[in-house]
Amino acid sequence: MSANFIKKGNFIAASAVILSTVFFFLLATAGESVDRAVELVVRGDDMGMTQAANEAFEIAFNQGILTAGGIIVPAPWFEDAARRCRENRQWSVGVHLCVNAEWKDYRWRPVLPYNLVPSLVDEDGYFFPTARAFMARNPQPEELEKELRAQLDRALDRGLRLDYLDTHMDSLETRDEFRGVVRKLAREYGLPISGQCGEDREFFNIYDVVPELKEKVLLEKLQTAKPGLYLLVVHPGLDTPEERAIVDLNPDGLKEVYRYRSAEVKAITSPKIKRAIARRNIKLLSYRDLREQGRVKIN
């Protein structure tokens, strides 16, 4: 047998080994690469609203899949929420900019003295419960900016590390001038606006899903999600006498709010949900993560 033939045979054999190795590597990692492209921000709203909400956030952050939490600065339990955030610096938190207090017999006022922002409040100095009532007062953009700035400043004064901001209810989305104020503050404070960082927020929406099906629906969404960055917005709460007393004054508000909020905590702390995330290699991200990765633009 000639030396050339031996060399040629060795080359063919080596090439076959290389090709087969590459083939099996691609086969083994094909599904994995797709799954790794599924990313999820799990944002909780209304921290500071009640003592039970703050407890629920702590559970959701430390035992569940919650990756971001928005604080209502004017709400009665803000100081307790701020303390918990200072004690848990690993939490990614933001300010849930607020100009409404929507609960029956449970109201809050602006951070600023209400005589300085008269177009934002009723005759008793409380925020309005609905976007419609808010708009009927003809709110002035300059007063709105002063109050929202005060909310951000108070959060910073309490030692919070802020990673993002977003808005409570729909009032701040009703006019271009209001949206402009929010964008201006986002630029000034160097904070991205949740929902405007490339997320698909509709696919993972479970807000209106009945309590008994929230876990099941979320599980299905996790199992069928295609590559992309998604946003799941939840409202953590617990089944306590305090939260059972909460009644939404919005005409389309959910009844028995505590059932919906406690069910969302159950869903995002569920072992089934955690297993599905691990099985699909879904990447849980916070706004701190997105900022550190240079993936958000502040306009």
N, C-alpha and C positions, 0 to 999 in steps of 0.2 A: 504494500500500500504506500502510495507516494506521500511525501511530507505535505505537498499542497492540498491533497485530499483531506489529510488529517486536520490541517488548519481550517479548511473550508467547513468541515464537519463541526469542529469546535465553535466556529463563528455562528453557524446555524443553531446549534444547541444553546449557546449563550443568548442569542437573540430571542429564541423561544422562551427561555426562562424570564428574560426581561419583560417581554410582551405579556406573558401570563401573569407576572407579578403586578404589572400596571393594570391589567384587566381586572384582577381580583380586588385590587385596592380601590379602583373606581366603583366597582360593584358594591363593595362593602361600605363606601362612604357616600354613595349617591343619595340614599334616603337621609343620611345624617346631615349632609350639607343643606338639604331643603329644610329639615327641622330646625337647624341652627338659625335659619333666616326668619323664624317666627319669634318676634320680640313683643313683650307686653309690659306696659306701664299700668300699675294698679293704683289709682288715685282715690283717696277717701276725702269726702267733703264734710264740712260742718264740725270740725273739732272745736271744742270750746262752747258748743251749744248747750250741752247738759253735762252733769257729772257722769252719767251713764255713757254718753258719747265718748268722753275722754277715756273711760275704762275700756270701751270697745276698741278705740284706736290702739291702746296699748296692747290689747290682745291680738289685734289684727296685724300690727307691726311685728310683734315678738313671736307670735305663734302661727301667723298666717302668711299670705303672699302680698300683703299691702306694701307698696314701695314708695308712696308719696301721700302726704296728708296736708290738707288745707285748713287753716285756722280762721275762724270768724273773730276778728279782734274786738268788735264791740259787744260780743255775746257775754252773758253773765259768768260763764265758766272759763273765760280766756286765761286768767291768771293761773289756774290749775293746769290748763293745757300747756301754757308756756313753761311751767315748771317741769312737767313731764318731758317736754322736748329738750330742755336743758340737761336733764338727767339721762337722755338717750340721744347723744349727738350723732349716732349712726342713722337716725331717722332723717329722711329727706322731707322737709316741710316747706310750705308756701303760705301765702296770705290769700284767703278766700274773700276777696274784696266784696263788701256787703253794704247795701243800702235798703235792705228789707228786713222786717221782723215779722214772720208770717204765721206765728202760732197764737192761738186763742188764749187770752189771759196770760201770755208769756211774751213780753215785749222787751226790746232794748233800744237804747238811744245811740246817737253818733258818739264817736270818740271825742270830737270837739264839742264845746258848749253849744247846745242846740240853737241858741239865738244867733250864732255865727253862720249857721247853714239852714235858715228858715224854710228854704224851698225844698228841703229834703225830708221834712218832718211834719207830723200833724200838729194840732193845736196843743197837745200835751208834750210835744218834743220827742215823740217816738217815731221810728221808721215806719213806713207804711207796710201793710201786710202783702199787698199785691203790686205787680208791675203797673196795672191799670190805675190804681190809686196813686202810685208814685208819679206817673206821667200826668195825671190830672192836676197835680200841684205845680206843674211847669218848672221842673228842677233846673237850676242854673248850672251850666258847665263849670264855672269858676268855683262855685260852692262844692260841687262834686269833686273837683280836683283837690281842694283843700282837705276835705274829709278823707278821701282815699289816701292821700299823702300822709295824713295823721295816722291812719291805720297801719300803713307800712312802717312809719317811724316808731310807733309804739311797739310793734313786733321786734324791731331792731333794738330798741331801748331795753327790751326784756332779755336781750342776749341771744336771740334766735338767729341761726344761720339759715337764711332763706335761699331756696333753690328755684323758685318759680312763683307765679301768681296766676290766679284765675278769678272768676266772678260767680257770685251767688245769685241764683234764680236768673231771670231774663231782663231785669230792669236796665242793666248796663249794656244790653245789646239792642235796645230799642231805637237808638238814634246814633247817627254817624259821629256826632260831637262827643257822645259818651264813650264810644269805642275809641275815638281819638285820644281821649283823656287816659284811658287804660294803656294804650300803646305808648303814649308819652311817658307815663310813669314806669312802664316796663323798660324803656330805653334809659331813663334817668337812673333807675336803681339797678340796671344791668341784669334784669330777670326775664327769662322766657315766659311766654304765656302758654299755659297748658292747653292742649288742643290745637295749637298752631306750631307744633314741632314735627309735623309730618305724620302724626298718628291718624289711624282710622278709628274713630270713636263710635261708629254706629254698629259695627259687627259684634262688639262685645257688650252692647247695651243690655242690661238685665233689670233696669230700674222698675219697669212696669210688670215684670214677670211675677206671678203670684208667689208668695213665700214658699209654698210647698214644692215649687218647681225650679227655684233659682239655682240650686246646686246642679240639678239635672241639665238645665239649659246651658249653664256655664261649662259643664263637662263636655257637652256636645260641641260647643264652640271651640274649646281647646283642642278637641280631637280632629276638627275639620278645618282649622285655620290654615290658610295658605301663607306663604312667605310675606312678611311685612311687619310694620311697627303698629301695634294696636294700643288703644287706651280703654281700660275698663274703669268706669267711675262708680264708686259705691258710697254708701252713706252709713257708716258703722254705728250701731246702737245695740241696746240690750233690752230684754224684757224685764223692766223694773217698774214700780209704781210711778216713778218720775216720768218715764217715757210713755207709759200707758196714758198719762194725762195730756200728752201732746196732741193737739188738733190743728190741722192745717187749714188756714182761712182761705186759701186759694180755691176757686170753684172746681178746678180739676185736680186738687190735691188728693193724695192717697188717704184712704181711711185706715184706721188702726196702724198708724205709721210705725209703731214699735215692732209689729210683726214683720214688716218689710225690712227694717233695719237690722233686727236681730237675725233674720234669715240670711242677710248678706254676710254678716260676720260668720255664721255657720258655714256658708259656702266657701268663703275665702280662707277658712282655717281647716277645711275638710281634707282628710287624708286622701280621699279619692282625687280631689283636685290637684293636690301636691304630686301624687303618683302620675297623673296624666301629664303634668308639666315636665316631670323628670323623664318620663317615657319618650316624650316628643322632643326633648332637649330644648324646650321653650326657654328663652332668656328673659328673666325678669329684670326690668330696668327702672331706675328712678330718674328724676330730672337732674339730680346731681350726677348720675352716671352719664346722661346724655351731654351735660355741660362739660364734664371732664374729658369726654371723647370728642369734643368739638363738633357735635352734631346738631346744635341749635343755633339759630341766628336770632339776634335781638334787633328787631326793626323799630 
